[in-house]
Amino acid sequence: MFPGIDQRALKQAMKKMGIKEEVIEASEVIIKCKDKELIIKNPKVSKVNMMGQETLQISGEIHEKELSIFSEEDIKTIMEQAKCSREEAVNALKKENDIAAAILSLTG
């Protein structure tokens, strides 16, 4: 946990202060946000209980994945109406942030 510090002494001090630490074996941690997901690969997860308050400490390789607010059906509708490729439909949606505006931008 802390380099150069006697781990046994640290655990004893934590125990005296009422702090309990539990290592959680995990293969992946996913944090879901409104517009993205944070994916933590090869995580090291510790659950710390300090005076009844539980806290998780997570470290590892963090990857971000953007989430679309538009459905696959929305994209297909634009592709059909504007007679365009999927990539063009997605780009128009990202730019316009509205289905009707995306169709108009591709057809007009």
Secondary structure per residue as TSV (DSSP state, phi and psi in degrees):
chain	resnum	aa	ss	phi	psi
A	1	M	-	360.0	-57.2
A	2	F	-	-119.0	118.5
A	3	P	T	-65.7	141.3
A	4	G	T	82.4	-0.9
A	5	I	S	-110.5	136.8
A	6	D	-	-61.8	113.1
A	7	Q	H	-63.1	-36.9
A	8	R	H	-65.0	-44.0
A	9	A	H	-63.9	-38.8
A	10	L	H	-63.8	-44.1
A	11	K	H	-63.6	-39.0
A	12	Q	H	-64.8	-42.3
A	13	A	H	-63.4	-42.1
A	14	M	H	-62.5	-41.2
A	15	K	H	-63.0	-41.8
A	16	K	H	-62.6	-33.4
A	17	M	T	-85.7	0.5
A	18	G	T	79.4	23.7
A	19	I	E	-100.7	124.1
A	20	K	E	-114.0	133.4
A	21	E	E	-119.5	134.8
A	22	E	E	-128.8	128.6
A	23	V	E	-84.8	130.8
A	24	I	E	-108.0	122.9
A	25	E	-	-78.0	117.7
A	26	A	-	-137.8	146.5
A	27	S	S	-98.7	-22.8
A	28	E	E	-162.4	144.0
A	29	V	E	-123.7	131.1
A	30	I	E	-120.3	125.5
A	31	I	E	-110.9	118.2
A	32	K	E	-96.1	122.0
A	33	C	-	-109.0	178.1
A	34	K	S	-62.4	-43.6
A	35	D	S	-115.8	0.5
A	36	K	E	-159.3	166.8
A	37	E	E	-119.9	138.4
A	38	L	E	-102.5	118.8
A	39	I	E	-110.1	121.5
A	40	I	E	-109.7	111.2
A	41	K	E	-90.4	151.1
A	42	N	E	47.3	52.9
A	43	P	E	-76.6	152.6
A	44	K	E	-112.3	114.3
A	45	V	E	-117.8	128.6
A	46	S	E	-125.4	134.7
A	47	K	E	-105.8	123.0
A	48	V	E	-113.6	129.1
A	49	N	E	-112.7	113.5
A	50	M	E	-123.3	109.2
A	51	M	T	53.6	44.0
A	52	G	T	84.7	-8.9
A	53	Q	E	-95.8	117.0
A	54	E	E	-92.9	135.4
A	55	T	E	-133.9	142.2
A	56	L	E	-107.0	136.8
A	57	Q	E	-116.5	123.6
A	58	I	E	-127.6	131.9
A	59	S	E	-136.5	153.6
A	60	G	E	160.1	-166.2
A	61	E	E	-84.1	114.7
A	62	I	E	-97.2	129.3
A	63	H	E	-124.9	141.3
A	64	E	E	-106.2	141.9
A	65	K	E	-129.7	118.3
A	66	E	E	-74.7	142.0
A	67	L	-	-108.2	141.9
A	68	S	-	-91.5	139.1
A	69	I	S	-85.7	-6.1
A	70	F	S	-103.0	144.9
A	71	S	-	-86.3	168.6
A	72	E	H	-62.4	-34.2
A	73	E	H	-64.0	-39.4
A	74	D	H	-61.0	-43.9
A	75	I	H	-64.4	-42.9
A	76	K	H	-64.2	-38.4
A	77	T	H	-61.0	-45.2
A	78	I	H	-63.8	-43.0
A	79	M	H	-59.8	-42.5
A	80	E	H	-69.2	-46.9
A	81	Q	H	-69.8	-38.8
A	82	A	H	-96.1	-5.1
A	83	K	T	50.9	58.7
A	84	C	-	-132.0	173.8
A	85	S	-	-77.8	165.7
A	86	R	H	-61.2	-43.5
A	87	E	H	-60.3	-43.3
A	88	E	H	-63.9	-40.2
A	89	A	H	-64.0	-45.4
A	90	V	H	-63.6	-44.1
A	91	N	H	-62.3	-41.4
A	92	A	H	-64.7	-39.9
A	93	L	H	-63.8	-42.2
A	94	K	H	-63.2	-39.9
A	95	K	H	-72.4	-47.8
A	96	E	H	-87.9	-28.2
A	97	N	S	61.2	26.2
A	98	D	S	-156.7	137.2
A	99	I	H	-64.8	-50.4
A	100	A	H	-62.4	-42.7
A	101	A	H	-65.1	-35.4
A	102	A	H	-66.2	-42.0
A	103	I	H	-63.6	-45.0
A	104	L	H	-62.9	-38.5
A	105	S	H	-68.1	-28.3
A	106	L	H	-87.1	-23.0
A	107	T	H	-104.3	-19.0
A	108	G	-	-106.2	360.0
